[in-house]
Amino acid sequence: MEAQNLNTATPEVMAQEKQINFMKHRGLAVVFSVVMILASIAGLAMKGLNFGIDFTGGTLIELAYQEPANIEQIRTTLRGNGFDDAVVQNFGSVEDVLIRIAPREGINAATISNQLMDVLKAEGTGFEMRRVEFVGPQVGDELTEDGALAVIYALLGILIYVALRFEFRFSVGAVAALIHDVVITLGVFSWTQAQFDLTVLAAILAVIGYSLNDTIVVFDRVRENFRTVREGSPIEVTNLAINQMLSRTIMTSLTTLLVLIALFFLGGEIIHNFAMALIVGIVVGTYSSTYVASAIALAMGVSKEDLMKAPKDKAGKEEREAELNRLFLEEEAKREAREAAREATKAAK
């Protein structure tokens, strides 16, 4: 950990504490991100995504068992008889089972369902078939297109939102970080060939929202520091903001990851890939909100003047200076209050 001190007009504005110099290593972070993105693109180009039945189409079979169905036993039986891609889950109650099978070339839905029924009947468990449906590939193509459009619309909306709330260069950094997170998450799924279905797409959209929240928190503190820190380069002010939000970022990410890890190992096969996508996305999103978003905004030349707004439309130089002084004095009063509280605590001990 390195000491990073900001030169301010009044040294008491900031406590001289040890800080991690994140921005010093932003060059290495950019290289790392580029390597990860290129690896992800290579995986998507060479191996592609292992789309589930939601996107490819296939056969859907609903069964009603006389007793609570053993989902794991059904999966094991199907895999042992050539139905490795079958997705088995409860449907409504523990007796009802829904089985989804990807389409097979040259075999119609009726033949697949009959083969599956013969395999399960050989196990000796009592059940009846309630329905058999075939989802055509055209439906899967529509879902693929709609999913891609959902991601694009989300990114465009975020670009506009951040540009209006902060500054255009911040919005470019935020959207670049989100694209970075999505591409790397998709790259992990392409290289591992984990099944990509609608639940994973939902996780991708959730990752976009989570990563954006982290980025907005950091940007908000950067803007506040530009207003209250009298001197200091944009790099120093950004580094201070990241350090100030570090404990919040770590606690939020760790508590979320604990829940997702539990879901990944204990949640069952149906949400296994959903949890995997969120775990990858949150780890990458926490990294990108620290390095990618801020580094891009700095590279585009964001400065204090870009974020300072005049208190009135026709405010002159003196009025802007008065506004800056007011903000500075407010921050100084808060600092003095904190110092007084600490002194009172020490005296009480």
N, C-alpha and C positions, 0 to 999 in steps of 0.2 A: 504494500500500500504506500503510495507516495503522497507527500504533502503538496497541496495545490492551494496557494493563497492568492486571493484576488486583491488588486490594488484599488482601493476605494478612496473617495475624497475624505471620508471619515472612517477610520479603521474599525470603529465600534459597530459599523453597520452589520458586519458578519463576524461571528466568532471564528477565530483561527483554529479550526479543527482539521484533523487529518481527513483527507478525501481521496477516493480512488479516482485517478486521472483517466476516466473512460475515453475522453476525446483524443488523448495522446495515441491511442491504439486504433483509431478509426480507420487508418489505412490498412492495417492487417485485417480488420473486420470486413472491409470492403472486398479484399482478396478472398477471404473465407466465404463470403456470401456469393461471390461470382463463381467460385469453384462448386459450391453446393447447387446453385441454380443451373450451371452447365451440366452437372451430373444428373440433376432431375430431368432436364430437357432431354438428355441422352437416353435416360431410362424410358421416358414417355415415347420417344421416337422409335427405340429398338424393341421395347417389350410391350408398351401400351398399358392400359389399365385393364384389370380383370373384372369386367362389368358383370354385375349380378343380374338376376332374372328381371329386375325392375327395368333395366335398360335393354337387355337382349331379347326379352319375351320368353315364353316357355309354357309349361303345363302347371296348373295349380290344382291340387287335389285336397279335398276336405274329408276327413274321416271322423267318425264318432265311435269312441271306444266304450265298452260296457263298464270298464273300471278306469281309474286314473291312469293315463298313458305314461309310460316310461320313455321320455323324449330321448334320453341318451341311448337307450337300448334300440330304439327305432333308427337313430342315426347310424349306430354301429352295424345294424343289420343291413341297411341300405348301402352303406359303404362297402360292406363285404360282398355285395352282389352287383357291383358295377355302377351304383348310383352315388359316385363320390361328390357330385356337385349338388346333391339334394339339400334344400334348406328346410329344416323341420322345426316347428314351433307350436306352442299351444295357441288355441284360437277361441277366446271367449271363456272356456272353462278347462279344467285339468283333463276332462274326458275328450275334448275336441282337439283335433290335430290338423294343422295346415302344412302341406308339403308342396314345395315349389321345386320344379326341375327345369333346367335350361333346355332349350330345343336341341334335338338330335337330327342330324341330316338323314333324310330318307325314312324317318319313323314319325308317324303321326301321333297326336295326343292320345287317341284311344288305345293304341298299342302300348305306349309308355305307361298309361294308367293301369292297363291289364297286367303288364309285367310287374309293376310295383305291387299291385294287390296280391299277386301270386307269391311274391317274396315275403310279404308281411303275414299272409295267411299261413305260410309254412311255419311261422313262429308259434302258432297255436293260440294267439290272443284273439278275443272276440271283438269285432268292430263292423261297422257298416259304412259304405261310401255315400256321402251326402251329395257331393257335386264334383264335376271335373270341368275345368275351364282352360282355354288356351289363350294366352296373351301374345298377340302377333308382334313381330319385330317393329312394325310401324309405330306401335305405341311406345316401345322402348326408344325409338329414334326421337319421338316427340318429347319424351322425358329428358333425354340427353340435351336436346336443343333448349328446352325450357330451363334446365338446370344451369347451363352455360349462360343463358341470358340473365338469370337471377343473380349470378355472381357479377356479371358486367354491370347490371343496373345498380347493384349495391356499391360497387367501386365508384361509379359515376356520381351517385348520390353523396358518397363520402367526400369525394373531391370538391363538390360544390359546398358542402357543409363546412369543411375545414377552411376553405378559401374565404367564406363569409365570416366565420368566427375568428380566424387568426389572420393569415396572409397567404397569398397564392403559393409562395415557395414552401410554406409549411404543408399545404395540401398536397403538393407534389411529393414531398417526403413521406407523408402519411400513406398515400396510395401506393407509392413504390414499396413501402414496407409491407403493405397488405398483399400486393402481388408476389413479393418475395416469400411471404408465409404460405400462400396458396400453392405456389409452384413447388416449393420444397416438400410440402405435405403430399401433394400429388406424386412427386418423385419417389417418396418413401413407399407409397402404394404401388407404384410401377415396378420398383426393384424387388419388393417383397411379394408382389402378385397377390396381396390380400384383396379379398373381394370388395369391389366398389359398388355400393348400392345407394338407395335413397337416404338411408340413415347416415352414411358417410358424407353424402352431399350436404345434409343438414348440419353435420359437424363442421364441414368446411365453412359454411355461412356463419356458424357460431364462432369459429376461430377468427373470422373477419371482424366480428363485433368485439370479441375479447381483446384482440390486438389493437384495434382502434381505441378502445377505452384506455389502455395503457399509454398509447401514444398521446392522446388528448391530455391526460393527466400531466405528462412531462411537458408538453407544449404550453399548457396553462401556467405551469411554474416558471418556464422560460420567459414567458411574456411578463409575468409579475416581477421577476428578477430584473428584466430590462428596465422596468419602471422604477424600481427601488434601489438597485445597485448603481451608485453614481458613476463609477468607472469600472473598467474591465472589458476585455475583448468579448465578442460574441462566443468564442470557444470557451472562455473562462466562465461566462454566465451560464451557458448550456451545461457545462460540466457541473457547476454548482447545483443547477436544477435537478440533474439526474441523481446526484448524491443525496439531495434533500428528499427525493421520492424513493430512494433505494429500499428503505425498510418496508414501505407500503407495497412496493412491487414484489419484493421477496415473499412477504407474508401472504399476499393475494395469490401469487402463483403456487406457492407450496401447499396452501390449504386446498386450492382447486385440484392440484395434481394428486393429493392424497385421496380425494374422492374418486378421481378418474382411474387411479391405479387399482383401487378396490373394485371398481366396475370392470376393469380390464381382466382381472384374475378371477373374480367371483360373480360377475354379472351374467355369465352364460354366453353361448355362442352368438346369439342374436345381436347383442350390443357390443360384442368383442371389437369389431372393426370401428364402430362408432367411438368407443373409448380410445382406441388406438389413434384415430385421426385427431381427437381433441388433445391427447397427450403430446403428440408431435407438434400440433399447431400452437399449443400454449408455450411449450419450451422455445420454439422458433420465434413466436410472437413476442415473448418477453425479451429475447435477444434483439429482435429487430426494432422494438420500440426504444431501446437504449442506444443502439449503434446506427441502424440503417436510416430511420426516419430523421433523427437529429443530424447525422452526418450529411445527408443529402440537402437538408435545409441550409446547413452551414456552407456546403460547397456551392450553393446557388447564391450565396452572399447576403443572407438575411442579417439585419442589423437592428439596433435599438430604434432608429428612426422609422423603420417599416412597421413597428408595432405600436408606436406612440400616436395617439389620436388627440387632436386639439380638444379642449373642454367645450369649445363652441365653434360653430362653423367659421366665424370670422375672427377667431382668436389670434392675437398678435404674439410676438415673441415673448413679451413680458407675461402674458397670461399663461402661455405654455410652461414658462419657467416656474410660475407660481403653482401650477398644477403638479409639476415634478417635485417642488419643495413640499407641497402638502402631502403627497404620497410618501416622500422620504421621511417626513416628520411622523407620520402615522406608523411607519415601520420602526422608527427609532423609539417611539413610545411603547410599542409592543415589546421591543427588545429590552427596554428598561424595566418593564413590568415583569418579564421573565427573569431578569437578573434579580429583581427585588424578591420574587417568589423563591428563587434558589437560595438567596441570602437568609430569608426567613426560615426556610427548611433547615439550613445548616445551624442557625442559631437555636432552633428548637431541639436539635439533636445534642 
